[in-house]
Amino acid sequence: MNPQKMPLDTLGKLTEARNYNQWIYKLCAPHLGARVLEIGSGIGNMTGFFLEHDRRVLATDMEPQRLGVIRKQWPEQKKLDTTVWDLNEAVPEKVKGFNPDTIICINVLEHIKNDIAALQRMGSLLAAGGKLLLYVPALSWMYGSLDRELHHFRRYGIKEVEKITGQAGFSREKLHYVNILGVPGWWWHNRIMKSRYFSSDQVKLFDRLVPLAAGLEQWIKPCLGQSLFYVGASLGGRV
């Protein structure tokens, strides 16, 4: 099975995490430009947020079936386009022609074996000052059964994200942990119980805790978290 493929059932469960998806969007919102390239859009759990404020959005995914779900959700949205792109492969002409000022990559990079090459492809699409927004799983010591089931090659640390984004031609503007309250639950199910899936009930329970976590982390950035959020500016990869 291709490591980037996440079952539609899993993506469907994450649709129920409305508070969590909105939290991620609020992290991204201050850094979004007018032309947003969303990499690894899945079935559009985040796409609708990016369409706000009259932005143009190009949603990409390696699975045409997922992009079909997105088009059915917003059939009349003229500022939304979709195209197939496997991040392991060369950049399609349609993506090049979009000329994004912002690239968003949420919970995708961990599925890519050569993540530096993938970041370099992203950098080639941005003019100097264009923004890259990454959201990746954190804390390598939490890697376990769920990560393997989701085809994650790794979980990231702060120094690792700094290193690979720097090598790919980005200058860090923001990098911090997110979701400290998610750490105990993920560690328990991933490392102790060795679970291979998460249920809709677990997603709903976690989502009810999100407003508390988001409120706390708005004022105090945690010293660790289930994920890392990165904002970087391109040093000028696009030609």
CORRA-V985130 format. One record per backbone hydrogen bond with DSSP energy under -0.5 kcal/mol. CO is the residue of the C=O (numbers start at 1). NH is the residue of the N-H. E is the energy in kcal/mol with one decimal. If there is no record, write none. Layout:
CO|NH|E  CO|NH|E
//
This chain:
2|5|-2.1  4|6|-0.6  7|11|-2.0  8|12|-2.6  9|13|-1.8  10|14|-1.8  11|15|-0.9  12|16|-0.6  13|16|-1.2  14|17|-1.2  16|18|-1.8  17|21|-2.7  18|22|-2.3  19|23|-2.0  20|24|-2.2  21|25|-2.2  22|26|-2.4  23|27|-1.6  24|28|-1.8  25|29|-2.9  26|30|-0.6  28|31|-2.4  29|32|-1.4  34|56|-2.7  35|37|-0.5  35|101|-2.1  35|102|-1.7  36|38|-0.7  36|58|-2.5  37|39|-0.7  37|104|-2.9  38|60|-2.6  39|106|-0.6  41|44|-2.0  41|45|-0.5  44|48|-0.9  46|49|-0.9  46|50|-1.3  47|51|-1.1  49|52|-1.5  51|54|-0.6  52|55|-0.9  56|36|-3.0  57|59|-0.6  57|81|-2.5  58|38|-2.4  59|83|-1.9  60|40|-0.8  60|41|-3.1  61|85|-1.7  62|64|-0.6  63|66|-0.7  63|67|-1.5  64|68|-2.0  65|69|-1.3  66|70|-1.6  67|71|-2.3  68|72|-1.7  69|73|-1.3  70|74|-1.7  72|75|-0.5  74|77|-1.1  76|78|-1.0  77|80|-1.1  79|57|-2.8  81|59|-2.9  83|61|-1.1  85|87|-0.7  86|89|-2.6  92|96|-2.1  93|97|-2.7  94|98|-0.6  95|98|-0.8  95|99|-0.6  96|99|-1.0  101|131|-2.2  102|37|-2.8  103|133|-3.0  104|39|-2.9  105|107|-0.6  105|135|-1.9  108|111|-2.4  109|112|-1.6  110|153|-3.5  110|154|-0.6  111|113|-0.5  113|115|-1.1  114|118|-1.6  115|119|-2.3  116|120|-2.2  117|121|-1.9  118|122|-1.9  119|123|-2.7  120|124|-1.7  122|125|-1.7  123|126|-1.3  123|237|-0.5  126|237|-0.8  126|238|-2.7  127|130|-2.5  130|234|-3.2  131|103|-2.6  132|134|-0.5  132|232|-2.4  133|105|-2.6  134|230|-2.6  135|107|-3.6  136|228|-2.8  137|156|-3.2  139|142|-2.0  140|143|-1.6  144|148|-2.3  145|149|-2.5  146|150|-2.1  147|152|-2.8  148|151|-1.3  156|139|-1.9  157|161|-2.2  158|162|-2.5  159|163|-2.2  160|164|-2.5  161|165|-2.1  162|166|-1.8  163|167|-2.3  164|168|-1.2  165|170|-1.9  166|169|-1.3  169|235|-2.3  170|172|-0.5  171|233|-2.7  174|231|-2.8  176|229|-2.7  178|226|-0.6  178|227|-2.2  179|182|-0.7  179|226|-1.7  180|183|-1.1  180|184|-0.5  181|185|-0.5  182|186|-2.2  183|187|-2.8  184|188|-2.4  185|189|-2.5  186|190|-2.7  187|191|-2.5  187|192|-1.1  188|192|-0.8  188|193|-3.2  189|195|-3.3  190|145|-1.8  199|203|-2.0  200|204|-2.5  201|205|-2.4  202|206|-2.5  203|207|-2.5  204|208|-1.5  205|209|-0.8  206|209|-1.2  206|210|-0.8  207|211|-0.5  209|212|-0.5  209|213|-2.1  210|214|-3.4  211|215|-2.1  212|216|-2.2  213|217|-2.6  214|218|-1.0  215|219|-0.6  216|219|-1.2  216|220|-2.3  222|177|-0.5  226|138|-2.7  227|178|-2.5  228|136|-2.1  229|176|-2.0  230|134|-2.3  231|173|-3.1  231|174|-1.9  232|132|-2.7  233|171|-2.6  234|129|-2.8
//
